[in-house]
Amino acid sequence: MQFFFEVLIGGLLAGVMYSLVALGFVLIYKASGVFNFAQGAMVYFAALTFVGILAKGVPFGLAMLLALAVMVAFAVATERLVLRPLVNQPEISLFMATIGLAFFLEGLGPFLWGNESHEIKLGIPDEPIPALLERFNLSVSTFDLAAAVICGVLVAGLALFFQKTKIGRALRAVADDHQAALSIGIPLHVIWMIVWGVAGFVALVAGLLWGARNGVQLALVSVVLKALPVLILGGFTSVPGAIVGGLVVGSTEKLAEVFLGPYVGGGIESWFPYVLALLFLLVRPEGLFGERRIDRV
């Protein structure tokens, strides 16, 4: 039972980090109704920009602020040059635009900062928490717990911001109908800049945490693949759904690897979340917290 709880807690902590990555998708989808293919590239570009600035001798805090400023500038440029010309265009056009952004960022990052793998040290030790180890004999990583707390606070804060503020209501209106939102005076370009700016901030935090865990390298782009089952389970339009979906995916993949993996030759952790998401699509395609769509004919 002790081992079970160690695996479960580790999975839940990893799931919170999955939720953070999924949150970037949710924000863009709520604002435009389009899956942002560039989210993984944004995570990689943000982390690479941070380590590139840090390598110039800039202090840690200032480097993070400068990296955030770069991501905000990217959001403004994206709205001006890419999104604004595509207002009221088919969703597939916006989706193709995000694919172009992904390849652009994957090339721009190494061009500016080099393509070497970098290590990020956040000052958080990756070792068992002494108190839990001594009192309950549970081996839980300090880094995993700290990362989960950071992600949880960020996700909860953004959930409250977008649910309780005027910007949040405007965001939902924009997601429902761009033309209708414009007709009642909602500044579409401002909403998109805010959302992409917040998504850039989320990408920066995710890039720092995942970069500290796995190193800042092009492989960070593939981290977002774990966010897909999270989105399917939680719903593409729900911030709370991203949290719940991340917890479900993180815990089930770890438990499946440990308790089912030996019976199927191992390696189940890499594909089990996608099988779970596929089965879930058969029962509730819109996700646990997604909006059920009814088309009247």
GUVO-173830 format. One record per residue (C-alpha): chain; residue number from 0; x, y, z. Coordinates in steps of 0.2 Angstrom, whole numbers, plus 2048, in hexadecimal, padded with zeros to 3 digits. Layout:
// GUVO-173830
<pt kette="A" nr="NUM" c1="X" c2="Y" c3="Z"/>
...
END
This chain:
// GUVO-173830
<pt kette="A" nr="0" c1="800" c2="800" c3="800"/>
<pt kette="A" nr="1" c1="80E" c2="80C" c3="804"/>
<pt kette="A" nr="2" c1="816" c2="809" c3="7F2"/>
<pt kette="A" nr="3" c1="804" c2="80C" c3="7EB"/>
<pt kette="A" nr="4" c1="803" c2="81D" c3="7F3"/>
<pt kette="A" nr="5" c1="815" c2="821" c3="7ED"/>
<pt kette="A" nr="6" c1="810" c2="81D" c3="7DB"/>
<pt kette="A" nr="7" c1="7FF" c2="826" c3="7DD"/>
<pt kette="A" nr="8" c1="806" c2="836" c3="7E4"/>
<pt kette="A" nr="9" c1="814" c2="837" c3="7D7"/>
<pt kette="A" nr="10" c1="807" c2="835" c3="7CA"/>
<pt kette="A" nr="11" c1="7FC" c2="842" c3="7D1"/>
<pt kette="A" nr="12" c1="80B" c2="84E" c3="7D2"/>
<pt kette="A" nr="13" c1="810" c2="84B" c3="7C0"/>
<pt kette="A" nr="14" c1="7FE" c2="84D" c3="7BB"/>
<pt kette="A" nr="15" c1="7FE" c2="85F" c3="7C2"/>
<pt kette="A" nr="16" c1="80C" c2="863" c3="7B6"/>
<pt kette="A" nr="17" c1="802" c2="85B" c3="7A7"/>
<pt kette="A" nr="18" c1="7F4" c2="866" c3="7AC"/>
<pt kette="A" nr="19" c1="7FF" c2="876" c3="7AB"/>
<pt kette="A" nr="20" c1="804" c2="871" c3="799"/>
<pt kette="A" nr="21" c1="7F1" c2="86D" c3="795"/>
<pt kette="A" nr="22" c1="7EC" c2="87E" c3="79C"/>
<pt kette="A" nr="23" c1="7F5" c2="887" c3="78D"/>
<pt kette="A" nr="24" c1="7EB" c2="87D" c3="781"/>
<pt kette="A" nr="25" c1="7DB" c2="881" c3="78A"/>
<pt kette="A" nr="26" c1="7DE" c2="894" c3="78B"/>
<pt kette="A" nr="27" c1="7E1" c2="895" c3="778"/>
<pt kette="A" nr="28" c1="7D2" c2="889" c3="774"/>
<pt kette="A" nr="29" c1="7C6" c2="893" c3="77F"/>
<pt kette="A" nr="30" c1="7CB" c2="8A3" c3="776"/>
<pt kette="A" nr="31" c1="7CB" c2="89D" c3="764"/>
<pt kette="A" nr="32" c1="7C3" c2="88C" c3="764"/>
<pt kette="A" nr="33" c1="7D3" c2="885" c3="75C"/>
<pt kette="A" nr="34" c1="7E0" c2="878" c3="762"/>
<pt kette="A" nr="35" c1="7F1" c2="882" c3="764"/>
<pt kette="A" nr="36" c1="7FD" c2="876" c3="75C"/>
<pt kette="A" nr="37" c1="80B" c2="882" c3="761"/>
<pt kette="A" nr="38" c1="809" c2="880" c3="773"/>
<pt kette="A" nr="39" c1="817" c2="874" c3="775"/>
<pt kette="A" nr="40" c1="823" c2="87F" c3="76A"/>
<pt kette="A" nr="41" c1="81E" c2="88D" c3="776"/>
<pt kette="A" nr="42" c1="824" c2="883" c3="785"/>
<pt kette="A" nr="43" c1="834" c2="87F" c3="77D"/>
<pt kette="A" nr="44" c1="837" c2="891" c3="776"/>
<pt kette="A" nr="45" c1="833" c2="899" c3="787"/>
<pt kette="A" nr="46" c1="83F" c2="88D" c3="791"/>
<pt kette="A" nr="47" c1="84D" c2="88F" c3="784"/>
<pt kette="A" nr="48" c1="84B" c2="8A2" c3="784"/>
<pt kette="A" nr="49" c1="84C" c2="8A2" c3="797"/>
<pt kette="A" nr="50" c1="85C" c2="898" c3="797"/>
<pt kette="A" nr="51" c1="863" c2="8A2" c3="789"/>
<pt kette="A" nr="52" c1="861" c2="8B2" c3="793"/>
<pt kette="A" nr="53" c1="867" c2="8AA" c3="7A3"/>
<pt kette="A" nr="54" c1="877" c2="8A5" c3="799"/>
<pt kette="A" nr="55" c1="87B" c2="8B7" c3="796"/>
<pt kette="A" nr="56" c1="87D" c2="8BA" c3="7A9"/>
<pt kette="A" nr="57" c1="86C" c2="8C1" c3="7AC"/>
<pt kette="A" nr="58" c1="866" c2="8BD" c3="7BE"/>
<pt kette="A" nr="59" c1="858" c2="8B0" c3="7BF"/>
<pt kette="A" nr="60" c1="84A" c2="8BB" c3="7C4"/>
<pt kette="A" nr="61" c1="84E" c2="8C8" c3="7B6"/>
<pt kette="A" nr="62" c1="850" c2="8BA" c3="7A9"/>
<pt kette="A" nr="63" c1="83F" c2="8B3" c3="7AD"/>
<pt kette="A" nr="64" c1="837" c2="8C4" c3="7AB"/>
<pt kette="A" nr="65" c1="840" c2="8C7" c3="79B"/>
<pt kette="A" nr="66" c1="83B" c2="8B6" c3="794"/>
<pt kette="A" nr="67" c1="829" c2="8BA" c3="799"/>
<pt kette="A" nr="68" c1="82A" c2="8CA" c3="790"/>
<pt kette="A" nr="69" c1="830" c2="8C1" c3="780"/>
<pt kette="A" nr="70" c1="821" c2="8B5" c3="782"/>
<pt kette="A" nr="71" c1="815" c2="8C4" c3="784"/>
<pt kette="A" nr="72" c1="81D" c2="8CC" c3="774"/>
<pt kette="A" nr="73" c1="81B" c2="8BC" c3="76B"/>
<pt kette="A" nr="74" c1="808" c2="8BC" c3="770"/>
<pt kette="A" nr="75" c1="806" c2="8CE" c3="76A"/>
<pt kette="A" nr="76" c1="80F" c2="8CA" c3="759"/>
<pt kette="A" nr="77" c1="804" c2="8BA" c3="757"/>
<pt kette="A" nr="78" c1="7F4" c2="8C4" c3="759"/>
<pt kette="A" nr="79" c1="7FA" c2="8D2" c3="74E"/>
<pt kette="A" nr="80" c1="802" c2="8C7" c3="740"/>
<pt kette="A" nr="81" c1="7F9" c2="8B7" c3="741"/>
<pt kette="A" nr="82" c1="7E8" c2="8B7" c3="74A"/>
<pt kette="A" nr="83" c1="7E1" c2="8C8" c3="745"/>
<pt kette="A" nr="84" c1="7E1" c2="8C4" c3="732"/>
<pt kette="A" nr="85" c1="7D8" c2="8B3" c3="736"/>
<pt kette="A" nr="86" c1="7C9" c2="8BA" c3="740"/>
<pt kette="A" nr="87" c1="7B9" c2="8B1" c3="73A"/>
<pt kette="A" nr="88" c1="7C3" c2="8A6" c3="72F"/>
<pt kette="A" nr="89" c1="7C0" c2="893" c3="730"/>
<pt kette="A" nr="90" c1="7C8" c2="88A" c3="740"/>
<pt kette="A" nr="91" c1="7D3" c2="880" c3="735"/>
<pt kette="A" nr="92" c1="7DC" c2="890" c3="72F"/>
<pt kette="A" nr="93" c1="7E0" c2="894" c3="741"/>
<pt kette="A" nr="94" c1="7E6" c2="883" c3="745"/>
<pt kette="A" nr="95" c1="7F1" c2="883" c3="736"/>
<pt kette="A" nr="96" c1="7F8" c2="894" c3="73C"/>
<pt kette="A" nr="97" c1="7FD" c2="88C" c3="74D"/>
<pt kette="A" nr="98" c1="806" c2="87E" c3="743"/>
<pt kette="A" nr="99" c1="810" c2="88B" c3="73A"/>
<pt kette="A" nr="100" c1="813" c2="894" c3="74B"/>
<pt kette="A" nr="101" c1="81A" c2="884" c3="752"/>
<pt kette="A" nr="102" c1="826" c2="881" c3="745"/>
<pt kette="A" nr="103" c1="82B" c2="893" c3="745"/>
<pt kette="A" nr="104" c1="82F" c2="893" c3="758"/>
<pt kette="A" nr="105" c1="838" c2="882" c3="757"/>
<pt kette="A" nr="106" c1="844" c2="88A" c3="74A"/>
<pt kette="A" nr="107" c1="845" c2="89B" c3="752"/>
<pt kette="A" nr="108" c1="84A" c2="895" c3="764"/>
<pt kette="A" nr="109" c1="85A" c2="88C" c3="75E"/>
<pt kette="A" nr="110" c1="85E" c2="89A" c3="752"/>
<pt kette="A" nr="111" c1="85E" c2="8A7" c3="760"/>
<pt kette="A" nr="112" c1="865" c2="89C" c3="76E"/>
<pt kette="A" nr="113" c1="86D" c2="88D" c3="767"/>
<pt kette="A" nr="114" c1="866" c2="87B" c3="766"/>
<pt kette="A" nr="115" c1="871" c2="873" c3="774"/>
<pt kette="A" nr="116" c1="868" c2="86B" c3="783"/>
<pt kette="A" nr="117" c1="868" c2="876" c3="793"/>
<pt kette="A" nr="118" c1="865" c2="872" c3="7A5"/>
<pt kette="A" nr="119" c1="85B" c2="87D" c3="7B0"/>
<pt kette="A" nr="120" c1="85E" c2="87E" c3="7C3"/>
<pt kette="A" nr="121" c1="84F" c2="885" c3="7CC"/>
<pt kette="A" nr="122" c1="857" c2="882" c3="7DD"/>
<pt kette="A" nr="123" c1="84A" c2="874" c3="7E2"/>
<pt kette="A" nr="124" c1="852" c2="864" c3="7E7"/>
<pt kette="A" nr="125" c1="84C" c2="854" c3="7DE"/>
<pt kette="A" nr="126" c1="84D" c2="849" c3="7ED"/>
<pt kette="A" nr="127" c1="840" c2="841" c3="7F9"/>
<pt kette="A" nr="128" c1="837" c2="84D" c3="806"/>
<pt kette="A" nr="129" c1="83F" c2="848" c3="816"/>
<pt kette="A" nr="130" c1="82F" c2="84B" c3="821"/>
<pt kette="A" nr="131" c1="825" c2="83F" c3="816"/>
<pt kette="A" nr="132" c1="833" c2="832" c3="815"/>
<pt kette="A" nr="133" c1="836" c2="832" c3="828"/>
<pt kette="A" nr="134" c1="824" c2="833" c3="82E"/>
<pt kette="A" nr="135" c1="81B" c2="829" c3="821"/>
<pt kette="A" nr="136" c1="829" c2="820" c3="818"/>
<pt kette="A" nr="137" c1="823" c2="828" c3="807"/>
<pt kette="A" nr="138" c1="830" c2="82D" c3="7FA"/>
<pt kette="A" nr="139" c1="829" c2="83D" c3="7F2"/>
<pt kette="A" nr="140" c1="834" c2="848" c3="7E8"/>
<pt kette="A" nr="141" c1="836" c2="85A" c3="7EF"/>
<pt kette="A" nr="142" c1="837" c2="860" c3="7DD"/>
<pt kette="A" nr="143" c1="827" c2="857" c3="7D7"/>
<pt kette="A" nr="144" c1="81E" c2="85E" c3="7E6"/>
<pt kette="A" nr="145" c1="824" c2="870" c3="7E3"/>
<pt kette="A" nr="146" c1="820" c2="86F" c3="7D1"/>
<pt kette="A" nr="147" c1="80F" c2="869" c3="7D5"/>
<pt kette="A" nr="148" c1="80C" c2="877" c3="7E1"/>
<pt kette="A" nr="149" c1="812" c2="884" c3="7D4"/>
<pt kette="A" nr="150" c1="807" c2="87D" c3="7C6"/>
<pt kette="A" nr="151" c1="7F8" c2="87B" c3="7D2"/>
<pt kette="A" nr="152" c1="7F9" c2="88D" c3="7D8"/>
<pt kette="A" nr="153" c1="7FB" c2="893" c3="7C6"/>
<pt kette="A" nr="154" c1="7EC" c2="889" c3="7BF"/>
<pt kette="A" nr="155" c1="7E1" c2="88D" c3="7CD"/>
<pt kette="A" nr="156" c1="7E5" c2="8A0" c3="7CB"/>
<pt kette="A" nr="157" c1="7E2" c2="89F" c3="7B9"/>
<pt kette="A" nr="158" c1="7D1" c2="896" c3="7BB"/>
<pt kette="A" nr="159" c1="7CB" c2="8A3" c3="7C7"/>
<pt kette="A" nr="160" c1="7D1" c2="8B1" c3="7BC"/>
<pt kette="A" nr="161" c1="7C8" c2="8AB" c3="7AC"/>
<pt kette="A" nr="162" c1="7B8" c2="8A6" c3="7B6"/>
<pt kette="A" nr="163" c1="7B6" c2="8B5" c3="7C1"/>
<pt kette="A" nr="164" c1="7BC" c2="8C4" c3="7B7"/>
<pt kette="A" nr="165" c1="7B5" c2="8CE" c3="7A8"/>
<pt kette="A" nr="166" c1="7C4" c2="8C7" c3="79D"/>
<pt kette="A" nr="167" c1="7BE" c2="8B6" c3="7A1"/>
<pt kette="A" nr="168" c1="7AC" c2="8B9" c3="79C"/>
<pt kette="A" nr="169" c1="7B3" c2="8C2" c3="78C"/>
<pt kette="A" nr="170" c1="7BD" c2="8B3" c3="789"/>
<pt kette="A" nr="171" c1="7AE" c2="8A7" c3="789"/>
<pt kette="A" nr="172" c1="7A5" c2="8B3" c3="77D"/>
<pt kette="A" nr="173" c1="7B3" c2="8B4" c3="771"/>
<pt kette="A" nr="174" c1="7B4" c2="8A1" c3="771"/>
<pt kette="A" nr="175" c1="7A2" c2="89F" c3="76D"/>
<pt kette="A" nr="176" c1="7A1" c2="8AB" c3="75E"/>
<pt kette="A" nr="177" c1="7AF" c2="8B7" c3="758"/>
<pt kette="A" nr="178" c1="7A3" c2="8C2" c3="74E"/>
<pt kette="A" nr="179" c1="796" c2="8C3" c3="75C"/>
<pt kette="A" nr="180" c1="7A3" c2="8C8" c3="769"/>
<pt kette="A" nr="181" c1="7A9" c2="8D6" c3="75E"/>
<pt kette="A" nr="182" c1="797" c2="8DC" c3="75B"/>
<pt kette="A" nr="183" c1="795" c2="8DF" c3="76E"/>
<pt kette="A" nr="184" c1="7A5" c2="8E8" c3="770"/>
<pt kette="A" nr="185" c1="7B1" c2="8DB" c3="776"/>
<pt kette="A" nr="186" c1="7C3" c2="8DF" c3="76F"/>
<pt kette="A" nr="187" c1="7C7" c2="8CF" c3="767"/>
<pt kette="A" nr="188" c1="7D9" c2="8D3" c3="764"/>
<pt kette="A" nr="189" c1="7DC" c2="8D8" c3="776"/>
<pt kette="A" nr="190" c1="7D4" c2="8C8" c3="77C"/>
<pt kette="A" nr="191" c1="7DF" c2="8BE" c3="771"/>
<pt kette="A" nr="192" c1="7EF" c2="8C7" c3="776"/>
<pt kette="A" nr="193" c1="7EB" c2="8C4" c3="789"/>
<pt kette="A" nr="194" c1="7E7" c2="8B2" c3="786"/>
<pt kette="A" nr="195" c1="7F7" c2="8AF" c3="77C"/>
<pt kette="A" nr="196" c1="801" c2="8B9" c3="788"/>
<pt kette="A" nr="197" c1="7FA" c2="8AE" c3="797"/>
<pt kette="A" nr="198" c1="7FD" c2="89E" c3="78C"/>
<pt kette="A" nr="199" c1="80F" c2="8A4" c3="78A"/>
<pt kette="A" nr="200" c1="811" c2="8A7" c3="79D"/>
<pt kette="A" nr="201" c1="80A" c2="895" c3="79F"/>
<pt kette="A" nr="202" c1="816" c2="88E" c3="792"/>
<pt kette="A" nr="203" c1="825" c2="897" c3="79B"/>
<pt kette="A" nr="204" c1="821" c2="88F" c3="7AC"/>
<pt kette="A" nr="205" c1="81E" c2="87E" c3="7A4"/>
<pt kette="A" nr="206" c1="82E" c2="880" c3="79B"/>
<pt kette="A" nr="207" c1="838" c2="884" c3="7AB"/>
<pt kette="A" nr="208" c1="831" c2="876" c3="7B4"/>
<pt kette="A" nr="209" c1="832" c2="869" c3="7A7"/>
<pt kette="A" nr="210" c1="843" c2="870" c3="7A2"/>
<pt kette="A" nr="211" c1="849" c2="86D" c3="7B4"/>
<pt kette="A" nr="212" c1="843" c2="85C" c3="7B3"/>
<pt kette="A" nr="213" c1="848" c2="856" c3="7A2"/>
<pt kette="A" nr="214" c1="854" c2="864" c3="79B"/>
<pt kette="A" nr="215" c1="850" c2="872" c3="78F"/>
<pt kette="A" nr="216" c1="850" c2="869" c3="77E"/>
<pt kette="A" nr="217" c1="846" c2="867" c3="76F"/>
<pt kette="A" nr="218" c1="83E" c2="857" c3="777"/>
<pt kette="A" nr="219" c1="834" c2="864" c3="782"/>
<pt kette="A" nr="220" c1="828" c2="866" c3="773"/>
<pt kette="A" nr="221" c1="822" c2="854" c3="775"/>
<pt kette="A" nr="222" c1="81D" c2="857" c3="787"/>
<pt kette="A" nr="223" c1="80D" c2="85E" c3="781"/>
<pt kette="A" nr="224" c1="808" c2="84D" c3="77A"/>
<pt kette="A" nr="225" c1="804" c2="848" c3="78C"/>
<pt kette="A" nr="226" c1="7F8" c2="857" c3="78D"/>
<pt kette="A" nr="227" c1="7ED" c2="850" c3="77F"/>
<pt kette="A" nr="228" c1="7E5" c2="842" c3="78A"/>
<pt kette="A" nr="229" c1="7E4" c2="84F" c3="798"/>
<pt kette="A" nr="230" c1="7D9" c2="85A" c3="78C"/>
<pt kette="A" nr="231" c1="7CF" c2="84C" c3="786"/>
<pt kette="A" nr="232" c1="7CA" c2="846" c3="798"/>
<pt kette="A" nr="233" c1="7C8" c2="858" c3="79F"/>
<pt kette="A" nr="234" c1="7C1" c2="861" c3="790"/>
<pt kette="A" nr="235" c1="7C9" c2="86D" c3="784"/>
<pt kette="A" nr="236" c1="7BF" c2="87C" c3="78B"/>
<pt kette="A" nr="237" c1="7C1" c2="879" c3="79E"/>
<pt kette="A" nr="238" c1="7CF" c2="87F" c3="7A9"/>
<pt kette="A" nr="239" c1="7C9" c2="874" c3="7B8"/>
<pt kette="A" nr="240" c1="7C8" c2="866" c3="7AC"/>
<pt kette="A" nr="241" c1="7DA" c2="868" c3="7A8"/>
<pt kette="A" nr="242" c1="7DE" c2="866" c3="7BA"/>
<pt kette="A" nr="243" c1="7D3" c2="856" c3="7BC"/>
<pt kette="A" nr="244" c1="7D9" c2="84F" c3="7AC"/>
<pt kette="A" nr="245" c1="7EB" c2="851" c3="7B0"/>
<pt kette="A" nr="246" c1="7E9" c2="849" c3="7C1"/>
<pt kette="A" nr="247" c1="7E0" c2="83A" c3="7B9"/>
<pt kette="A" nr="248" c1="7ED" c2="838" c3="7AB"/>
<pt kette="A" nr="249" c1="7FC" c2="83A" c3="7B7"/>
<pt kette="A" nr="250" c1="7F5" c2="82E" c3="7C4"/>
<pt kette="A" nr="251" c1="7EF" c2="820" c3="7B8"/>
<pt kette="A" nr="252" c1="7FE" c2="820" c3="7AD"/>
<pt kette="A" nr="253" c1="80A" c2="81D" c3="7BC"/>
<pt kette="A" nr="254" c1="7FE" c2="810" c3="7C4"/>
<pt kette="A" nr="255" c1="7FC" c2="807" c3="7B3"/>
<pt kette="A" nr="256" c1="80F" c2="807" c3="7B0"/>
<pt kette="A" nr="257" c1="813" c2="7FF" c3="7C2"/>
<pt kette="A" nr="258" c1="804" c2="7F3" c3="7C4"/>
<pt kette="A" nr="259" c1="7FF" c2="7EF" c3="7B1"/>
<pt kette="A" nr="260" c1="810" c2="7F2" c3="7A9"/>
<pt kette="A" nr="261" c1="818" c2="7E1" c3="7AE"/>
<pt kette="A" nr="262" c1="80A" c2="7D8" c3="7A6"/>
<pt kette="A" nr="263" c1="80C" c2="7E0" c3="795"/>
<pt kette="A" nr="264" c1="81F" c2="7E2" c3="794"/>
<pt kette="A" nr="265" c1="820" c2="7F3" c3="79C"/>
<pt kette="A" nr="266" c1="820" c2="804" c3="793"/>
<pt kette="A" nr="267" c1="80E" c2="806" c3="796"/>
<pt kette="A" nr="268" c1="810" c2="818" c3="79D"/>
<pt kette="A" nr="269" c1="814" c2="81F" c3="78C"/>
<pt kette="A" nr="270" c1="804" c2="819" c3="784"/>
<pt kette="A" nr="271" c1="7F7" c2="815" c3="792"/>
<pt kette="A" nr="272" c1="7F0" c2="827" c3="793"/>
<pt kette="A" nr="273" c1="7EC" c2="827" c3="781"/>
<pt kette="A" nr="274" c1="7E3" c2="817" c3="782"/>
<pt kette="A" nr="275" c1="7D9" c2="81E" c3="791"/>
<pt kette="A" nr="276" c1="7D5" c2="82E" c3="787"/>
<pt kette="A" nr="277" c1="7CF" c2="823" c3="779"/>
<pt kette="A" nr="278" c1="7C3" c2="819" c3="784"/>
<pt kette="A" nr="279" c1="7BD" c2="829" c3="78C"/>
<pt kette="A" nr="280" c1="7B9" c2="831" c3="77B"/>
<pt kette="A" nr="281" c1="7AD" c2="822" c3="778"/>
<pt kette="A" nr="282" c1="7A3" c2="827" c3="788"/>
<pt kette="A" nr="283" c1="7A5" c2="83A" c3="789"/>
<pt kette="A" nr="284" c1="7AD" c2="842" c3="77A"/>
<pt kette="A" nr="285" c1="7AB" c2="854" c3="782"/>
<pt kette="A" nr="286" c1="7B5" c2="84F" c3="791"/>
<pt kette="A" nr="287" c1="7B1" c2="850" c3="7A4"/>
<pt kette="A" nr="288" c1="7AF" c2="863" c3="7A4"/>
<pt kette="A" nr="289" c1="7AD" c2="867" c3="792"/>
<pt kette="A" nr="290" c1="79D" c2="86F" c3="78B"/>
<pt kette="A" nr="291" c1="791" c2="863" c3="783"/>
<pt kette="A" nr="292" c1="78E" c2="868" c3="771"/>
<pt kette="A" nr="293" c1="77C" c2="866" c3="76A"/>
<pt kette="A" nr="294" c1="778" c2="869" c3="758"/>
<pt kette="A" nr="295" c1="766" c2="86C" c3="754"/>
<pt kette="A" nr="296" c1="761" c2="867" c3="743"/>
END
